[in-house]
């Protein structure tokens, strides 16, 4: 099958959206926690988080155009902090419901019965049910002119991860933690195992 954007143009809009969203294959999925200046706790599911470097430790994520209010964006810019929280099978349905368009004053934590958790350092809420929780400060943003979206860069400030999941090599064992991945906007995958290869050299 040979496909071009032109050949897809005649297909249904939902077909095109699902095709392009699932085309790259499974990727990480996280709940991003923020808190507004009025104290409202916000939570949203994102599938665009990427590793940007280890020294300093940076992670980034993609944000849709600001043509409508983006609670995550406005809160993290106002407060300067946000959290990344992994998804796991026991609370998948609740995590997925955070993708709904809740009103600004309504907390997704309350709406989905997920539990906000705070540390001494991070003023943004973590998800207590998550097994890997990362606190970050806003570092910079980049406008992507091609589709008017934003790429947000955060600096890792603290990490909470179960001791047994961190191997002597430094690898985090996500299969042990049953961390979920996603394709598209609604198809979730379990992490069931992995094959580790030696460092490649020419």
C-alpha positions in Angstrom: 0.0 0.0 0.0 1.4 3.3 -1.1 -0.1 6.4 0.6 0.4 10.1 0.1 -1.2 13.0 1.9 -3.0 13.7 -1.4 -4.5 10.2 -1.6 -5.7 10.5 2.0 -7.4 13.8 1.4 -10.6 12.1 0.2 -10.9 10.0 3.3 -13.1 10.8 6.3 -11.6 13.4 8.7 -11.7 10.9 11.6 -10.0 8.2 9.5 -7.1 10.7 8.6 -6.8 11.7 12.3 -6.6 8.2 13.5 -4.2 7.1 10.7 -1.7 9.8 11.3 -1.9 9.5 15.1 -1.2 5.8 15.1 1.2 5.7 12.3 4.5 6.2 14.4 3.6 3.3 16.6 3.4 3.0 20.4 4.8 5.8 22.4 4.9 6.9 26.0 1.8 8.3 27.7 1.8 10.5 30.8 -0.5 12.6 32.9 0.7 16.1 33.3 -0.3 17.8 36.5 -0.4 21.6 37.0 -2.0 24.0 39.4 -3.7 27.3 38.5 -3.1 30.6 40.3 -6.5 30.2 41.9 -5.6 26.8 43.3 -7.4 24.6 40.8 -5.6 21.3 40.2 -5.4 20.3 36.6 -4.6 17.0 35.0 -4.3 16.0 31.3 -3.1 13.0 29.4 -0.3 13.6 26.8 1.4 11.2 24.4 4.2 13.4 23.2 6.7 13.5 26.0 10.3 13.0 24.8 13.7 12.8 26.4 15.9 15.8 25.4 19.1 15.2 27.4 20.6 14.0 30.6 23.0 16.8 31.5 21.0 18.8 32.3 18.0 16.5 32.6 15.4 17.8 30.1 12.1 16.5 28.9 9.7 18.0 26.5 6.2 17.7 25.2 4.1 19.0 22.3 1.1 21.2 22.8 -1.7 22.0 20.4 -2.4 25.6 19.2 -3.5 28.1 21.7 -6.7 28.9 19.7 -8.7 27.8 22.8 -7.6 27.9 26.5 -5.0 25.3 27.3 -5.2 24.9 31.0 -1.9 22.9 31.2 0.0 25.6 29.3 -1.4 28.6 31.2 -0.9 26.9 34.6 2.7 25.8 34.1 3.6 29.2 32.7 2.0 31.0 35.7 3.5 28.7 38.3 6.6 27.5 36.6 6.2 23.9 37.6 4.5 20.8 36.2 4.6 17.0 36.9 4.8 14.0 34.6 3.1 10.8 35.9 3.1 7.4 34.2 0.0 5.4 33.5 -0.8 1.9 34.7 -3.6 -0.6 34.1 -5.4 -0.1 37.5 -6.3 3.5 36.7 -6.3 3.6 32.9 -10.0 4.5 32.5 -9.7 7.4 35.0 -6.5 8.6 33.3 -8.1 8.5 29.8 -11.1 10.6 31.1 -8.7 13.5 31.7 -8.6 14.0 28.0 -12.2 15.4 28.2 -12.6 19.2 27.9 -13.4 20.1 31.6 -14.3 23.7 32.5 -11.4 25.8 33.8 -12.6 25.8 37.4 -13.2 22.0 37.6 -10.4 19.7 38.7 -9.8 16.6 36.7 -8.5 15.0 39.9 -11.9 15.4 41.5 -13.8 14.4 38.3 -11.8 11.2 37.8 -11.2 10.3 41.5 -7.4 10.3 41.0 -5.5 11.5 44.0 -3.3 14.7 44.1 0.0 14.3 45.9 2.5 17.0 46.8 6.1 17.0 47.7 8.0 19.6 49.7 9.7 21.0 46.6 7.0 20.9 43.9 3.9 23.1 44.0 2.3 21.2 41.1 0.3 18.1 42.0 1.6 14.6 41.3 -0.7 11.6 40.7 -0.5 9.4 43.8 -1.6 6.3 41.8 1.3 6.7 39.4 4.5 4.6 39.9 6.9 7.1 38.3 6.5 10.7 39.2 8.7 13.5 37.8 8.6 17.2 38.9 9.8 19.7 36.4 10.2 23.5 36.0 9.4 25.3 32.8 12.6 25.9 30.9 11.6 27.3 27.4 9.1 27.0 24.6 9.4 26.8 20.9 6.7 27.8 18.3 6.3 25.4 15.4 5.2 27.6 12.6 4.1 24.8 10.3 1.0 24.1 12.4 1.1 26.8 15.0 1.8 24.4 17.9 4.2 24.7 20.8 7.0 22.5 22.1 7.5 22.9 25.9 10.8 22.1 27.5 11.0 21.3 31.2 14.0 20.7 33.5 13.8 17.7 35.8 14.0 18.8 39.5 12.9 15.6 41.3 11.9 12.0 40.6 9.9 9.4 42.6 10.4 5.8 41.4 10.2 2.5 43.2 13.6 1.2 44.3 13.0 -2.2 42.8 12.4 -0.8 39.4 15.9 0.9 39.1 18.5 -1.6 37.9 22.2 -1.5 38.7 22.8 -0.2 35.2 20.5 2.7 35.8 17.8 1.4 33.5 14.2 1.9 34.8 12.3 -1.4 34.4 9.0 -0.3 33.0 7.9 -3.9 32.3 8.1 -4.5 36.1 6.1 -1.4 36.7 3.5 -2.3 34.0 3.9 1.2 32.5 1.4 1.7 29.7 2.1 3.1 26.1 -0.3 4.4 23.6 -1.0 4.6 19.8 -3.1 7.5 18.7 -5.6 9.0 21.1 -7.3 5.9 22.5 -5.4 2.6 22.1 -3.3 1.7 25.1 -0.6 -1.0 25.3 0.9 -2.9 28.2 4.7 -3.1 28.6 5.3 -6.8 28.8 9.0 -7.3 28.2 12.1 -6.0 26.5 15.3 -7.1 24.8 18.4 -5.2 25.7 21.3 -5.1 23.2 24.9 -4.1 23.9 26.1 -0.6 23.0 26.6 -0.5 19.2 30.1 0.3 17.9 31.3 0.4 14.3 
